[in-house]
Amino acid sequence: MTTEFKELRARLNDGRNLVVDDWSVSADQTWGIIGTNGSGKTVLSRLFAGDVRLSHGEVSGLPEHVAFVSLEAQAALIEQERREDESDLMDQKDIGTLVSELLAPVGEVADWIQLLGMEHILTQGFRSLSTGESRKVMLVNAVRQKPDLLILDEPLEGLDAKSREALADALFKLHESGQQLLWVANRLDELPDWLTHLAFVHDARLLVQGERESVLSSPEVHSLLHFDKPLSEFPEAPVKYGLNADDPLVRLVNGSIVYGERTLFSELNWQVEPGAHWAITGPNGCGKTSLLQMITGDNPQCYRNELYLFGMKRGSGETIWDIKKHIGLVSSSLQWEYRATTNVLTTVISGLYDSIGLYQAAGDDDRRLAEQWLEIIGLRQKANQSLHHLSYGEQRLVLIARALIKQPPLLILDEPCQGLDDPSREMVLAFIRRLSEQKTITLLYVTHHADEIPTGVSHHLRLGIDNSCGFEI
């Protein structure tokens, strides 16, 4: 069967029209979609489900059943779980839908569960999972449906190295078994070898299509998917923090994170000195994000631990704002939490006030500073657009600008490159390299890609899935 799209025009959230003049996808071809952030890759993939409203064009040969794995679908399921949270009506915390319930009948996907090392999360609630763990659940659930077409929108995003390798092998076997797949990618280095054809999207237009090598070697693709601009100078920091230089920014004494019968880590003694940049690594579910949320005050276990931040002991009368004003944050959980109805400019300004949304009038200086940061990340032209009308990758760039706008003493980057195309990722990594070369901002940097850790990050905290942790200095 061949799926054909002719003279298509589909309205995007930002007012542009996705343009597809003529595209045919036959059953003997395996396609990938590549392109820049905000180009329309995800909407192009959704054409196969027939759920994109068209203003013009013809479509034929659509598959009957399409299943999706994407960052957007992952965020939507987490939001649904939060809406259904009945903790306020119960005498105990509502853990939500169990992973075993989402994947029922579990026996049908037992091989996948074993392959991805998911046995220990079957009895957990979906919304309590780490980013990588919930990603695995989405993948297995989609495979379980045995769709006519399985669309994998960044399927390896958020997974640790071992899981990426295992999943890549499993998806190859799934492809070999005859399952029709469509791969949507931001990272060219994660494109599997078995893709035969590629479609390249830029600025809401299917620009180049055809056999894999001819697309990758085309001048348009090469020029648009490489970051070759000089990095702009950062604006001057808007505030002075006045911290005692002798106090560590973070000191954790015999720290632990425990959820029910599951211990993520224990007896962790850790100290972060000003100017000492740390990489934090470890497999999915080992507690990296929980540790960072304990620092930001977004995990209540900060009160059951002996934790000192910026010279203050947690639980000694300080407010959450006394802590947050010294911290900048980029993370998937923040991106999912940022549900306030706001435009891009306001989102960046909110970083000055440590709020989700802006609840006070912004001054002219705040606006000018936010506009400078939007110019640096290449989104100045989208300042007045709704944050939620941007692509996932563009939203991540906005949150990076939000974290950097006040140039805080402690900058927490929890997988900052998640969802970014190659040029945006190279730009953000250039930011991180520059930040790691100076001592006014201290980095805590979580990544699953060891090659993305700059040389200026000289300290290493490695957490293990088996309640082990170690240091590499």
NORMO-V992299 format. One line per field, one symbol per residue. ss: DSSP state (a for helix, b for strand, c for the rest). psi: psi as a letter, one per 40 degrees, with the letter a starting at -180 (. if undefined). burial: 1 if it has 24 or more other C-alpha atoms within 12 Angstrom, else 0. Layout:
BEGIN
ss = ???
psi = ???
burial = ???
END
This chain:
BEGIN
ss = cbbbbbbbbbbcccccbbbbbbbbbbccccbbbbbcccccaaaaaaaaaccccbbbbbbbcccccbbbbcaaaaaaaaaaaaacccaaaccccccccbaaaacccaaaaaaaaaacccaaacccbaaaccaaaaaaaaaaaaaaccccbbbbbcccccccaaaaaaaaaaaaaaaacccbbbbbbccaaaccccccbbbbbbccbbbbbbbaaaaaccaaaaaacccccccccccccccccccccccccbbbbbbbbbbccbbbbbbbbbbbcccccbbbbccccccaaaaaaaaacccaaaaccbbbbccbbccccccaaaaaccbbbbcaaaaaacccccbaaaaaaacccccccccccccaaaaaaaaaaaaaaccaaacccbaaaccaaaaaaaaaaaaacccccbbbbbcccccccaaaaaaaaaaaaaaacccccbbbbbcccaaaccccccbbbbbcccccbbbbc
psi = ihhhhhfihhhideeihhhhdhhhhideihiihiiihededddddeddeeehhieiiihifiidhhiihidddddddddddddehfddeieihheahiddddeihdddfddddddefedeedeiideeiiddddddddddddddefidhhhghfdeheiiddddddddddddddddeehhihhhidhdeehidehdiihhhhffhhdhiaidddddeidddddefhhfiihiiiiiheihdfiheehidhhhhfiihhhbehhdiifhhhhhihehhhhhiiiheeeddddddddeeeheedeeighhhfehhheeeiidddddeehihhiddddddgeihiidddddddddefihihfihhidddddddddddddeffdeedeihdeeiiddddddddddddedegidhhhgggdeheiiddddddddddddddeeiedhhhhhhiehdeehidegeihhhiieffiiiih.
burial = 00111001110101001111011110101111111111111111111110010100011001100111111111101100110000000000001111110110010010011001110111111111111111111111111111111111111111111011001101100010001111111111011101111111110111111101001100001001100000000000000000000001111100111010000111010111111111111111111111111111100011101111111111000001011111111111111101000111111111111111110000000110111111111111011011111111111111111111111111111111111111111111111111110001111111111001110111111111101010000
END
